């Protein structure tokens, strides 16, 4: 290690269950974010010897030739871990990401910058690029004055309390040194085309429904507009601001706004997507906020119909809310964090995981939690019947596949 970075006395209360949150400038500024990003990069460097990585050589040989390659190695082919970064739409985020990127480069990381993005797209890019880690600058689920960091490991594994987050805090508080004398590199990557194309296999053969969606994220809105352009479904938008909300509260201002819209307009389904691009709330054609356990039951029934002995993972609250389950359903529980949802899906090879607050995971190349993917599966499940959404959801606790 070289040039030891002294601990900055990182406040323990900045660390939440799923990452770091704090008031911009008062609690988290560019320098503080850089220190936390450096601690994360130190965690990634710790695992590199276990991966069997070899140092670069100027005489690297081509796979098809026994002679040394004439091509000069690109900067991003250094030994350091590859880290994808991105930031959300908050005004403070470009400043914070500058500190994050600089710290990662100083510690020898190969930085791939997505620019403005959302957590679901960052997770996709991390897996797609086979990166060792990722950092999202976001203040999601917090007030407009807040900012923060969320972390991913390889294959888009979330970092949560109980899954490496405490280690990042420990490194930040104890201080750390540079893992490499050689600085890293930085390049940009634009994932939107491939990100959107992955959904095409899900948005087909759907029942022609009228769907109202409320979402404050521009990239999510543009993606859904593109996907629905060639579908028989009609999509309408309900404008909501960037703000903290509670999707479980019928009195939340954005929940009420969606309910009022559906009461006036003739729609079959409503969807509210929170500003983390993953958490969802669904509404019936009458504007009723649908209980998440009913949506979960609908999705499990549809997935179980496609395969025998389906494996599902639910948090304890969701499990207790379910009626008696069919005997051929194999059910496991998780502890309610994003990381444990992912881990339990991997461990049990589950096809689906959910929790009571509206997070839904599906088995893609890796376990994936994305509001757009959730909508695709809900629409596919609804396409098995012509009944209204309220009628179909109300029967899920009584019917089995």
C-alpha positions, 0 to 999 in steps of 0.5 A: 500500500502507498500514501495512506488515506487517513480515516475521515471519521465517517459518521456511522449514521450515514450508513443505512440498510442499503447504502449511504445517505446524507444531506448534501454538503452538510453530511456528504460532499465531494470529498466525503464521497471520494473517501467512501468510494476509495473504501469500496475500491479497497474492498474490491482490491482485496478480492482480486488475488482470489480471482487469479488476475495476472499483471499486464505484460507488454508482450501479451500474446494473441490467443491465435498466435504464438508471437507477441501482440503488436497492439498496445494495451488500452489503459482500461486493461490495467490490473485494477478492478473494473467499476461502473459508475452513474448518477441520478437526476438530483442537482447535487449528483454531478458534483458527487460523482466527480469525487467518486470517479477521481477516487476510483482512478487514484486507486487504480480502478478502471472506471466505466462512466454511464453518466445520468442513469438509474439503479436498474440500468446501472445493475444491468450494465454491471452484469453486461460489462462483467465489472467487479463493482459499481457505484450509484450516486443517488438520494432515492427514498430521501428528501430532495436535499439528500444524496448518497451512494449505493454499491454493487459487486460483480454480477450486480450483487447488491451491497446491503447491511449484512452483506459487505456494507459493514466492511466498507464502513470499517475501511472508511473509518480505519483509513486505507492506502493506495492499492496501486502506484499506477492510476486507473482509467476512465471511459464512457459507456452508453447502455440504453440500446442493449438495456431496452432490447433485453425487454423485447422478449417479455413485451409481446402477446399481451392483452390490450390494456390501458395503463397509467404510469407515474414515474419521475425518472426520464430514462424509465419513461423513455424506455417504456414509451419505446417498448409500448410503441409497437404494443396493443396496450395504451400508455398514459403518464401521470406527472409526479415530482422528485420527492420522498414518498411512501408507496405503502401509504394510501395517503401519500400525495403521489399515491393519491394523485394516481388514485384520482387519475384512475378514478377519472380516466378509463384505464385498466391498470395503474403503476407507480414507480419510485425514484430508485427505478425498482420499487413499485405500487400497482392500482386497479382500474378503480384506483384502489391501491393493490396489496403487494401480497396479491400482486406477488401471488398473481406473479407466483401463479403465472410463473408456477404455471410455466414450470413444475416445482417452482422455487420462490423467495419471500420476506417473512411479512410477505410469507405470512400474508399469503394464504395456503400455498400449493404443495408443489411450490417450493418457498424460502424466506429472505431477510428483507434486504436487496442483497439477501433477496439476491443471495437467496435467489442464487442459493436456491435457484429461485425464479422469483423473489419479493418483499412486502414493500413492492420489490420484485426479483426475477431470474434473468441472466442474474437475479434482476429487480427492475420496475419495467421487468415487473410490469412486463411480468404483471401484464403477462400474468393478466393476459391469461384472463379477460377479467378486470384487474380488481376481480383477478387480483381479489381471487388470487388468494382463493385460486391456485394454478 
